[in-house]
Amino acid sequence: MTHASRREFATLLLALTGLPVLRRLGVNAQPAHPTPRAGITARKVLTAAELSRSPQLVPLFDGVREIPHIVDGIRCHCGCAEFNGHYSLLSCYEEANAMAQICPICQGEGRVAVRLAKAGKTLDEIRVAIDAQFG
């Protein structure tokens, strides 16, 4: 099990409690999905070696690594999209502080994207499914 820093914990807490409150108040918490960047790669997605403390996540990160062009076109609904430098759900799987290491929403959206991409669904179809489940 990975231990979260105070900042990661606060972010996760806000994501899990703050956004539902905003939605009940009628605040639009669902901006448009980002446009996938041309030439995007999975070069920054964490590898099995980098996930040694969370081996159960390796198949998920490997799946995301196979479809960066799709995951880069999905907005993450957990609240991390508000962070500076965060572009898309792909950002949740990149670098050492990848939010998807600890966030069940980032992980859930990634699982849906991987499963539906393997089933041959388009980016638009995957977005609709993710919005229905997490939006």
C-alpha positions in Angstrom: 0.0 0.0 0.0 1.3 3.5 -0.9 1.2 6.2 1.7 -0.1 9.6 0.4 1.4 12.9 1.3 -0.7 15.5 3.0 -1.2 17.3 -0.3 -2.2 14.1 -2.1 -4.6 13.3 0.8 -6.2 16.7 0.7 -6.6 16.6 -3.0 -8.2 13.2 -2.9 -10.5 14.3 -0.1 -11.6 17.3 -2.1 -12.1 15.2 -5.2 -14.3 12.7 -3.3 -16.3 15.3 -1.3 -16.0 18.7 -2.9 -17.1 18.0 -6.4 -20.4 16.2 -5.5 -21.2 19.2 -3.3 -20.6 21.6 -6.2 -22.7 19.5 -8.5 -25.6 19.6 -6.0 -25.3 23.3 -5.9 -25.7 23.4 -9.7 -22.0 24.4 -10.4 -20.9 23.1 -13.7 -18.0 20.9 -12.7 -17.7 19.3 -16.2 -15.7 21.3 -18.6 -15.1 19.9 -22.1 -12.8 17.0 -22.7 -9.4 18.0 -24.0 -8.3 17.5 -27.5 -5.7 14.7 -27.8 -2.3 16.3 -28.5 -0.7 15.4 -31.8 2.1 13.0 -31.4 1.4 12.2 -27.7 3.2 9.2 -26.4 3.1 7.2 -23.2 6.8 7.9 -22.5 6.0 9.4 -19.1 3.5 6.8 -17.9 4.9 5.0 -14.9 6.4 1.5 -15.5 6.2 -1.7 -13.5 9.5 -0.8 -11.8 8.2 2.6 -10.8 5.1 1.0 -9.4 6.9 -1.6 -7.2 5.0 -0.4 -4.1 1.7 -0.9 -5.9 2.1 -4.0 -8.1 -1.7 -4.4 -8.4 -1.7 -1.2 -10.6 0.8 -2.4 -13.1 -1.8 -3.9 -15.5 -3.8 -0.7 -15.4 -0.8 1.5 -16.1 0.3 -0.9 -18.9 -3.2 -0.7 -20.4 -3.1 3.1 -20.4 0.4 3.0 -21.9 -1.1 1.2 -24.9 -3.7 4.0 -25.7 -2.1 7.4 -24.9 -3.9 9.0 -27.9 -7.2 8.0 -26.3 -6.5 8.7 -22.6 -5.1 12.1 -23.6 -8.6 13.1 -24.9 -10.4 12.4 -21.6 -10.9 14.8 -18.8 -10.4 13.4 -15.3 -13.4 14.0 -13.1 -11.7 13.7 -9.7 -10.6 17.4 -9.5 -7.0 16.9 -10.4 -7.6 18.5 -13.8 -7.5 21.9 -11.9 -3.8 21.4 -11.1 -1.3 23.4 -13.0 0.3 21.3 -15.7 -2.5 18.7 -15.8 -3.8 18.3 -19.3 -5.9 15.1 -19.4 -6.5 11.7 -17.8 -3.1 10.7 -19.2 -1.5 13.2 -16.8 -2.8 11.2 -13.9 -0.6 8.3 -15.0 2.6 10.2 -15.6 5.7 11.0 -13.5 6.4 10.0 -10.0 3.5 11.9 -8.5 0.9 10.3 -10.7 -2.5 10.8 -9.1 -3.7 7.5 -10.4 -1.4 5.7 -7.9 -3.8 6.7 -5.1 -7.1 8.0 -6.6 -9.9 5.6 -7.3 -11.6 7.9 -9.8 -8.4 8.3 -11.9 -8.0 4.5 -11.7 -11.7 3.8 -12.6 -11.7 6.1 -15.6 -8.5 4.5 -16.8 -10.0 1.0 -16.5 -13.1 2.1 -18.4 -11.0 3.7 -21.1 -8.7 0.6 -21.5 -11.6 -1.9 -21.5 -13.7 0.1 -24.1 -10.7 0.8 -26.3 -9.9 -2.9 -26.4 -13.6 -3.4 -27.4 -13.1 -1.1 -30.3 -15.0 1.9 -29.0 -14.2 5.4 -30.3 -12.9 8.2 -28.2 -16.3 9.8 -28.2 -18.0 6.6 -27.1 -15.5 6.2 -24.3 -16.0 9.8 -23.2 -19.8 9.3 -23.0 -19.3 6.1 -20.9 -16.8 7.9 -18.5 -19.1 10.9 -18.2 -22.1 8.7 -17.4 -20.1 6.8 -14.7 -17.9 9.5 -13.2 -19.3 12.9 -14.3 
